[in-house]
Amino acid sequence: MKFRPCIDLHNGKVKQIVGETLGAGGGHVVENFVSEHSSEHYASMFRRDGLTGGHVIMLGGGNEEAALAALRAYPGGLQIGGGIHAENAARYLDAGATHVIVTSYIFRDGELEMNNLNRIVSEVGKDRLVIDLSCKKRDGDWYVVTNQWKTFSEFRVNEANLLELAQYCDEYLVHAVDVEGKRTGILADLAEQLAAWVTIPTTYAGGARSLEDLALFKQITGGKLDITIGSALDIFGGNLSYDEVVTYCR
């Protein structure tokens, strides 16, 4: 189990927000934390501590400059997502990203858009693509949600679909949308099922708030999944020690 750090960018600043409020009616985004530090500051910290496979996520427009600055500060150490498509992916890889992360580009009108998936695989290669399967539960099954997590797709996150999709990407990033940014604990049932299903490196994100949560996560996944922690960390205004998390996950 690895700790995968994150740099979430909103309006050009490093922030931690409640993901479901992004793009909500009235434009009110719930911000857990707005940093005084630049994206380079965090990228340099993660580089110093030898953390690999973390991600930079651009939440809407106005974040490209900050994203590129983070990649330049830690070349070969970070993935990038948010508005990525076949036409712009190479720019971020050339700037130092190890992988590009896609969701909405390959899920359109509630369906998996195979043409777009094949296009981006052709452009960057399977080994440099991460598919973000942000999901919510409906009628007992997990479904990918898109459009800033407001729209359910018809794509189920299950063993058969994960096995099929693994032919097109190097890793999965799975946001547990219901708890993302809320510091209410991990979704244990989702994490346990993912560990049983996936055949490629997979990172879980959502709800982790304590070392006890990390211990539970490691136990129920057998250490097979990696984990992202954001809002709960002291470097992002929370109470959980970043240094202790780094040490625990080494």
N, C-alpha and C positions, 0 to 999 in steps of 0.2 A: 504493500500500500504506500503510494507516494502522495505527498501533499503538493497539489498543483495550485500555485498562486494565481491571482487574477488582478487585472487592472481594468476596471469598468469606467468608460468615458461617457460623459453626458455634457453637451454644450462646451466641449473642450476642456472640462475639468474632471479630475479623478473623483468619482462619487460611488457611494453604495446606496442603491435605491431599492424600493419594493417593486420588483419587476412587473407585477401585474398592473401597476399604476402608470406605467409608461404608455403614453398615448391615450390615457383615459379621458373621458368626457370632461370638458372644462380645462384641460391641459394641466391638471394638478398632479404633479409627480411627488410621491412620498419619498423624501430623501432621509436616509439614515445617517448619512455622513457626506460632507463635502470637504475635500482635502485642501490644505494650504500648499501641499507639495505637488510638484509636476509629475507627469507620467515617467519621465526619466529617473526621478528619484526612486520610484518603486522598482522600475526595471533594474536599476543599478543595485538596489538592495537584494533583489532576487538573484542577480548575477553573483554578487558577493557571497551569498549563502549557498550557491550551487544548486538552486532549484530549477529544474527543467520541466518543459511541457506545460507551463502556465499559459494563460491566455489574456489577450487584450481584446475587449469587446467594445465596439463603437455603438452606443445607444442613440441612434438617430444621426442627423447631420451635424456638421461643425466640429467633428472629432478627428479628422484625417491627419492634421498636423501633429496633434498630440500622440496619435497612434504611431505615426512614423517615427516620432522622436523616441518613443519607448523601444521600438524595434532597433533603432540605431544604437541605443544605449545597451542593449543586450542581444546582439546578433546571434542567431542560432539557438536562442533560449526561449522564445515565445511564439505562440500561435496567435492568429488574429481572426476576428469575426465581426459581423455587423455590416450588412450591405455588400457582401462579397459576391461577385459573379464572375463568369468566365472572362469578361472583358477587362476586369481590373485586378484579378487575382495575382497575376505575375508581378505587378508593381510592388505588392506587399512582400512577396517572396524575395524579390530582388533587394528589398530594403532590409531583409534580415529575418523575416518570419520563417519558421520551420514548416508550418502548415497554415492553410486557410480553412476557416470554419464556415459552413453553410447550413442554413435552415430554409428560410422563405424562398430562396432562389430555386430550390428543388422541390418545394411543396407549394403547388399552386391550385387554387380553387378546390381545396380539400383533397387533392390527390398528389401522389408522387409523380413529379414531372420528369420522366426518364430522359427526354431530350436534353433538358438542362443538366441533369446529372451526367449524362454521357459527354456533354460539351465541356463541363469543367474538369472531368477526369481526363479528357483528351488534352486540355490546356495545361494542367498542373501535374497530372499523374496521380494514381491511386495512393501512392506513398506519401503525398503531401496534402491530403484531404482529410478533414475531420467533419463528420456529419453530426450536427447538433439535433438531438431528438428531445427537445423540451416537451414535456408531456404532462397531461392531467388525466385523472381517472373519470370514466363515464361508463355507467352500467357494468361496473366490475372489471373493465378493461382499461389499459393505458393507451391514450391516443396522443399523437404529436399535435401540438398547438402552434399556430403561426400568427402573423399579423400582430406582432407585439403581444403574443400570448392570449389574444382575444378570440381567435377562430379555431375551432376544432377541425382537424383534418380527418379523413377516413382511414389514416394509416395507424394501425395498431402496433404498439411496441410489444412484441412477443417474440418467442424463440425463433419461429420460422422466418419472420420478417427481418430480425436482426442477422440471422445467418445469411439471408439473401443479400442484404444491403452491405454486409461486410466484404463482398466481392469488389466494392467500388470505393472503399475508403481505408485509411490506415487506423483511425480511431473513432470512437464515439464520445461525444460530450452530452450528458443527460442532465438537464435542469428539472428538478422536481418543482414545478411551477407553484403548486399550492403552498409551499413553505419557503420559496426563494426570497431571501432578504428579510425574513420574519423572525429568525432566531428562535424557532419553536421546536427544534429537534429535527433529526433526519426522518425521512419517510422510510421506515425500516422495511416495509413490505416491498416497496419498489427496489430498494437497494439489494435485498435478498434475491428477488427475482432476476434482476440484471446479472448478478453474479452467477446465477445458474444458467443463464442464457447466452452470454456474450462469448465470442471467440477471438476478439481483438481487444487491444487496450481500451479501457473505458473509464471516463471520469464522471463521477456523480457530483452534482452541485445542488445545495438547498438545505437550509435549516440548521446545519451544524453549529453548535454554540459552546461546546465544552470538550475537555479531554475525555470525559465520560461518553460523550457522543462519539468521539473518535474510537474509543475502545469498543463500543457497541457496534459501530460500523465495521470495524476490522473483524469482529467476532462473526457477525452474520454474513459477511461477504467472504470470509476466509482469506482476507487480504488481497482478493483478486481484483478489486476495483480501486482506483485512485479517488481522491476527494479534493474538492475545492471548498475553501472557507473564505467568506468575505466580510460581511457586516459585523460578525462576532469578534473579529480580531482587533486588538488594541491599536494596530496601525491604521485601522479604519474606524476608530471611535468606540470600539466594543471593549469587552472586559477580558477576552481570551488572549493570553500572551502569544504573540506571533513566534517569539523565540522558543517557547515551550512546545508549540505545535511543530516547528521545524525539527526540534530535538526528538519529539515523540515519533515522528514519521520517518526518521532516518533509518 
